[in-house]
Amino acid sequence: MNPPSPATADRPGTGSDTSTQRRHLDLGCGTRPRNPYAAPLLYGIDIRSGLQAPGVQAIVAANLALQAIPFADAQFDSVSAYDFIEHIPRVALDVASGSSRLPFIELMNEIWRVLKPDGRLYAVTPLFDHEKMWRDPTHVNPITPKTWRYFCRPELGARMYGFKGEFEQLRQTRCRFKRDYEPARPALGGWLARGADRLTGQAAHLVWEWRALKPPH
């Protein structure tokens, strides 16, 4: 199910957007899609079918380790992935054909494809050097503080592996509680949480926010 083509919206996270047409997509959402930019129109994708949630336009079923994101190009002002990307394999073998795929690279291509120009990717992943990364046996894709170099300018190191998009890194930080750094969080609450992270040194996750670089339509 594809949404109708949205009207042009301002960039998320700038504090100046009053559009009622901004669309956000949450990957691996379950029954509680996240909406870190407080977009008026919220969509989700989950591996399970038949999911619904109040206030959500649609939760579409797809296995993003195998399938493309089931939406058209440039449909979303922002995309989020909370504790999701670490589940996407870096390499997958197709025994029948004797070939291999790169699902992580393919997913990053898909995220870039469905974002509008200047759209935001907001992701939270377990720190590669924290036991939370390795506790879950389905965590197969550790993200390090330097992974961004493969998908963001100026390096774009994943070009050699078939990455076709281009991002700019806006920020990256370690955090203890995954919601403390959301752009729509009240300023005071976010400031207190970030201060606590620095003092306690108990950060277990990496927050990364990127901007999609692509020509306007």
C-alpha beads as a LAMMPS data file, in Angstrom:
LAMMPS data file: protein, C-alpha beads

217 atoms
216 bonds

1 atom types
1 bond types

-500.0 500.0 xlo xhi
-500.0 500.0 ylo yhi
-500.0 500.0 zlo zhi

Masses

1 110.0

Atoms # bond

1 1 1 0.000 0.000 0.000
2 1 1 1.546 3.282 -1.081
3 1 1 0.499 6.675 0.294
4 1 1 -0.510 9.383 -2.157
5 1 1 2.255 11.724 -3.223
6 1 1 2.710 14.244 -0.389
7 1 1 2.834 17.969 -0.837
8 1 1 6.195 19.637 -0.548
9 1 1 7.159 19.934 3.121
10 1 1 9.854 21.837 4.929
11 1 1 12.842 20.046 6.335
12 1 1 12.236 18.146 9.572
13 1 1 14.003 19.151 12.727
14 1 1 14.512 22.787 11.783
15 1 1 11.927 24.144 14.202
16 1 1 10.265 26.153 11.404
17 1 1 8.076 23.461 9.815
18 1 1 4.347 23.955 10.300
19 1 1 3.272 21.683 7.437
20 1 1 0.471 19.204 8.106
21 1 1 1.736 16.984 5.290
22 1 1 5.079 15.869 6.733
23 1 1 5.433 12.097 6.595
24 1 1 7.586 9.911 8.822
25 1 1 8.414 6.210 8.399
26 1 1 9.557 3.992 11.295
27 1 1 11.348 0.747 10.413
28 1 1 10.797 -2.396 12.470
29 1 1 8.068 -0.575 14.330
30 1 1 5.965 -3.342 15.897
31 1 1 2.703 -1.904 17.229
32 1 1 4.298 1.321 18.494
33 1 1 5.888 3.262 15.622
34 1 1 8.290 5.967 16.776
35 1 1 7.943 9.538 15.558
36 1 1 11.071 11.460 16.619
37 1 1 10.274 14.493 14.436
38 1 1 6.609 14.673 15.503
39 1 1 5.424 14.404 11.895
40 1 1 1.635 14.676 11.457
41 1 1 1.520 11.582 9.211
42 1 1 3.133 8.444 10.619
43 1 1 3.794 5.156 8.822
44 1 1 5.545 1.982 9.902
45 1 1 7.077 -1.192 8.504
46 1 1 7.302 -4.477 10.376
47 1 1 8.053 -8.059 9.431
48 1 1 4.667 -9.119 10.815
49 1 1 1.472 -8.566 8.865
50 1 1 -1.860 -7.230 10.060
51 1 1 -0.491 -4.745 12.599
52 1 1 -2.352 -1.549 13.445
53 1 1 -1.794 1.296 15.881
54 1 1 -3.869 4.350 16.849
55 1 1 -2.907 7.511 14.982
56 1 1 -0.800 5.621 12.425
57 1 1 -1.686 5.852 8.736
58 1 1 -0.495 2.326 7.943
59 1 1 1.874 -0.387 9.145
60 1 1 3.051 -2.272 6.078
61 1 1 4.480 -5.798 6.231
62 1 1 7.931 -6.349 4.700
63 1 1 11.125 -8.234 5.483
64 1 1 13.707 -5.535 4.827
65 1 1 16.563 -8.030 4.900
66 1 1 15.062 -9.473 1.707
67 1 1 12.674 -6.889 0.264
68 1 1 12.689 -3.263 -0.801
69 1 1 10.895 -0.644 1.270
70 1 1 7.338 -0.829 -0.169
71 1 1 6.910 2.891 -0.857
72 1 1 7.671 5.080 -3.856
73 1 1 10.686 7.364 -4.220
74 1 1 10.949 10.544 -2.119
75 1 1 7.832 9.861 -0.053
76 1 1 9.088 10.701 3.438
77 1 1 10.479 13.726 5.229
78 1 1 12.140 11.449 7.774
79 1 1 12.847 7.795 8.538
80 1 1 13.730 6.254 11.892
81 1 1 15.202 2.924 12.961
82 1 1 15.283 2.100 16.678
83 1 1 17.146 -1.122 17.501
84 1 1 16.538 -2.345 13.969
85 1 1 19.603 -1.932 11.765
86 1 1 21.703 -4.292 13.896
87 1 1 19.342 -7.088 12.782
88 1 1 20.091 -6.601 9.057
89 1 1 22.864 -8.943 7.826
90 1 1 25.898 -7.463 6.170
91 1 1 26.269 -10.436 3.817
92 1 1 23.665 -13.055 2.854
93 1 1 24.347 -16.168 0.794
94 1 1 21.943 -17.470 -1.831
95 1 1 22.713 -21.188 -1.941
96 1 1 20.468 -21.833 -4.943
97 1 1 22.238 -19.312 -7.168
98 1 1 25.650 -19.569 -5.555
99 1 1 25.796 -15.792 -5.157
100 1 1 25.809 -13.365 -2.258
101 1 1 23.925 -10.170 -1.413
102 1 1 24.695 -7.219 0.833
103 1 1 21.396 -6.578 2.689
104 1 1 22.766 -3.722 4.832
105 1 1 23.964 -1.833 1.760
106 1 1 20.648 -2.522 0.032
107 1 1 18.698 -1.187 3.017
108 1 1 20.723 2.026 3.114
109 1 1 20.007 2.484 -0.600
110 1 1 16.309 2.022 0.109
111 1 1 16.258 4.494 3.002
112 1 1 17.952 7.110 0.836
113 1 1 15.535 6.368 -2.021
114 1 1 12.328 6.933 -0.029
115 1 1 13.590 10.100 1.683
116 1 1 12.861 13.489 0.184
117 1 1 15.782 15.818 -0.557
118 1 1 17.141 16.987 2.816
119 1 1 15.129 14.265 4.556
120 1 1 16.414 12.924 7.857
121 1 1 17.473 9.470 8.970
122 1 1 17.378 9.042 12.759
123 1 1 18.806 5.723 13.959
124 1 1 19.622 4.207 17.342
125 1 1 21.796 1.092 17.498
126 1 1 23.596 -0.756 20.316
127 1 1 27.199 0.279 20.782
128 1 1 29.486 -2.264 19.152
129 1 1 31.628 -2.501 22.304
130 1 1 28.723 -2.903 24.754
131 1 1 27.395 -6.283 25.814
132 1 1 23.892 -5.279 24.654
133 1 1 25.118 -5.592 21.084
134 1 1 26.022 -9.243 21.572
135 1 1 23.368 -10.333 24.087
136 1 1 20.704 -10.858 21.423
137 1 1 21.613 -13.734 19.051
138 1 1 19.832 -11.960 16.173
139 1 1 22.176 -8.946 16.356
140 1 1 24.410 -9.495 13.331
141 1 1 25.384 -5.990 12.223
142 1 1 27.492 -4.022 14.735
143 1 1 27.601 -0.287 14.018
144 1 1 30.713 1.606 15.100
145 1 1 31.301 5.357 15.490
146 1 1 33.042 5.268 12.096
147 1 1 30.426 3.353 10.082
148 1 1 29.069 6.695 8.844
149 1 1 32.155 7.092 6.655
150 1 1 30.781 4.466 4.281
151 1 1 27.508 6.291 3.623
152 1 1 28.241 9.991 4.210
153 1 1 30.318 12.532 2.388
154 1 1 33.151 13.064 1.890
155 1 1 34.278 9.422 1.958
156 1 1 31.237 7.383 0.803
157 1 1 33.279 4.211 1.221
158 1 1 30.324 1.924 0.446
159 1 1 30.310 3.059 -3.185
160 1 1 32.576 0.083 -3.933
161 1 1 29.855 -2.228 -2.570
162 1 1 26.985 -0.748 -4.560
163 1 1 25.759 2.087 -2.343
164 1 1 24.066 4.632 -4.615
165 1 1 22.906 7.279 -2.152
166 1 1 24.624 10.124 -0.344
167 1 1 24.156 11.374 3.204
168 1 1 25.596 14.090 5.389
169 1 1 26.183 13.303 9.044
170 1 1 24.439 15.874 11.255
171 1 1 25.292 14.378 14.625
172 1 1 26.405 11.208 16.345
173 1 1 26.553 10.547 20.065
174 1 1 26.472 7.799 22.653
175 1 1 23.380 7.593 24.824
176 1 1 21.983 5.621 27.746
177 1 1 18.249 5.944 27.078
178 1 1 17.220 5.769 23.447
179 1 1 14.599 8.544 23.455
180 1 1 16.691 11.212 25.190
181 1 1 18.123 12.632 21.961
182 1 1 15.009 12.781 19.804
183 1 1 14.737 16.111 17.948
184 1 1 11.179 16.693 19.192
185 1 1 12.080 16.113 22.849
186 1 1 11.768 19.231 25.077
187 1 1 15.057 21.089 25.261
188 1 1 15.410 20.937 29.059
189 1 1 14.702 17.216 29.242
190 1 1 17.202 16.469 26.514
191 1 1 19.852 18.666 28.107
192 1 1 19.472 16.933 31.482
193 1 1 19.604 13.481 29.898
194 1 1 22.742 14.270 27.920
195 1 1 24.402 15.634 31.040
196 1 1 23.551 12.457 32.938
197 1 1 25.037 10.328 30.152
198 1 1 28.307 12.217 30.324
199 1 1 28.490 11.966 34.121
200 1 1 27.566 8.293 34.473
201 1 1 29.431 6.919 31.478
202 1 1 26.708 4.278 31.111
203 1 1 25.869 4.828 27.454
204 1 1 24.816 1.625 25.685
205 1 1 23.556 2.949 22.331
206 1 1 24.737 5.067 19.440
207 1 1 22.440 7.783 18.081
208 1 1 23.083 8.909 14.522
209 1 1 21.226 11.500 12.495
210 1 1 21.903 11.964 8.792
211 1 1 20.577 14.210 6.034
212 1 1 19.760 12.812 2.583
213 1 1 21.619 14.650 -0.161
214 1 1 19.763 14.513 -3.461
215 1 1 18.638 17.046 -6.060
216 1 1 15.165 18.545 -5.598
217 1 1 12.367 17.187 -7.769

Bonds

1 1 1 2
2 1 2 3
3 1 3 4
4 1 4 5
5 1 5 6
6 1 6 7
7 1 7 8
8 1 8 9
9 1 9 10
10 1 10 11
11 1 11 12
12 1 12 13
13 1 13 14
14 1 14 15
15 1 15 16
16 1 16 17
17 1 17 18
18 1 18 19
19 1 19 20
20 1 20 21
21 1 21 22
22 1 22 23
23 1 23 24
24 1 24 25
25 1 25 26
26 1 26 27
27 1 27 28
28 1 28 29
29 1 29 30
30 1 30 31
31 1 31 32
32 1 32 33
33 1 33 34
34 1 34 35
35 1 35 36
36 1 36 37
37 1 37 38
38 1 38 39
39 1 39 40
40 1 40 41
41 1 41 42
42 1 42 43
43 1 43 44
44 1 44 45
45 1 45 46
46 1 46 47
47 1 47 48
48 1 48 49
49 1 49 50
50 1 50 51
51 1 51 52
52 1 52 53
53 1 53 54
54 1 54 55
55 1 55 56
56 1 56 57
57 1 57 58
58 1 58 59
59 1 59 60
60 1 60 61
61 1 61 62
62 1 62 63
63 1 63 64
64 1 64 65
65 1 65 66
66 1 66 67
67 1 67 68
68 1 68 69
69 1 69 70
70 1 70 71
71 1 71 72
72 1 72 73
73 1 73 74
74 1 74 75
75 1 75 76
76 1 76 77
77 1 77 78
78 1 78 79
79 1 79 80
80 1 80 81
81 1 81 82
82 1 82 83
83 1 83 84
84 1 84 85
85 1 85 86
86 1 86 87
87 1 87 88
88 1 88 89
89 1 89 90
90 1 90 91
91 1 91 92
92 1 92 93
93 1 93 94
94 1 94 95
95 1 95 96
96 1 96 97
97 1 97 98
98 1 98 99
99 1 99 100
100 1 100 101
101 1 101 102
102 1 102 103
103 1 103 104
104 1 104 105
105 1 105 106
106 1 106 107
107 1 107 108
108 1 108 109
109 1 109 110
110 1 110 111
111 1 111 112
112 1 112 113
113 1 113 114
114 1 114 115
115 1 115 116
116 1 116 117
117 1 117 118
118 1 118 119
119 1 119 120
120 1 120 121
121 1 121 122
122 1 122 123
123 1 123 124
124 1 124 125
125 1 125 126
126 1 126 127
127 1 127 128
128 1 128 129
129 1 129 130
130 1 130 131
131 1 131 132
132 1 132 133
133 1 133 134
134 1 134 135
135 1 135 136
136 1 136 137
137 1 137 138
138 1 138 139
139 1 139 140
140 1 140 141
141 1 141 142
142 1 142 143
143 1 143 144
144 1 144 145
145 1 145 146
146 1 146 147
147 1 147 148
148 1 148 149
149 1 149 150
150 1 150 151
151 1 151 152
152 1 152 153
153 1 153 154
154 1 154 155
155 1 155 156
156 1 156 157
157 1 157 158
158 1 158 159
159 1 159 160
160 1 160 161
161 1 161 162
162 1 162 163
163 1 163 164
164 1 164 165
165 1 165 166
166 1 166 167
167 1 167 168
168 1 168 169
169 1 169 170
170 1 170 171
171 1 171 172
172 1 172 173
173 1 173 174
174 1 174 175
175 1 175 176
176 1 176 177
177 1 177 178
178 1 178 179
179 1 179 180
180 1 180 181
181 1 181 182
182 1 182 183
183 1 183 184
184 1 184 185
185 1 185 186
186 1 186 187
187 1 187 188
188 1 188 189
189 1 189 190
190 1 190 191
191 1 191 192
192 1 192 193
193 1 193 194
194 1 194 195
195 1 195 196
196 1 196 197
197 1 197 198
198 1 198 199
199 1 199 200
200 1 200 201
201 1 201 202
202 1 202 203
203 1 203 204
204 1 204 205
205 1 205 206
206 1 206 207
207 1 207 208
208 1 208 209
209 1 209 210
210 1 210 211
211 1 211 212
212 1 212 213
213 1 213 214
214 1 214 215
215 1 215 216
216 1 216 217
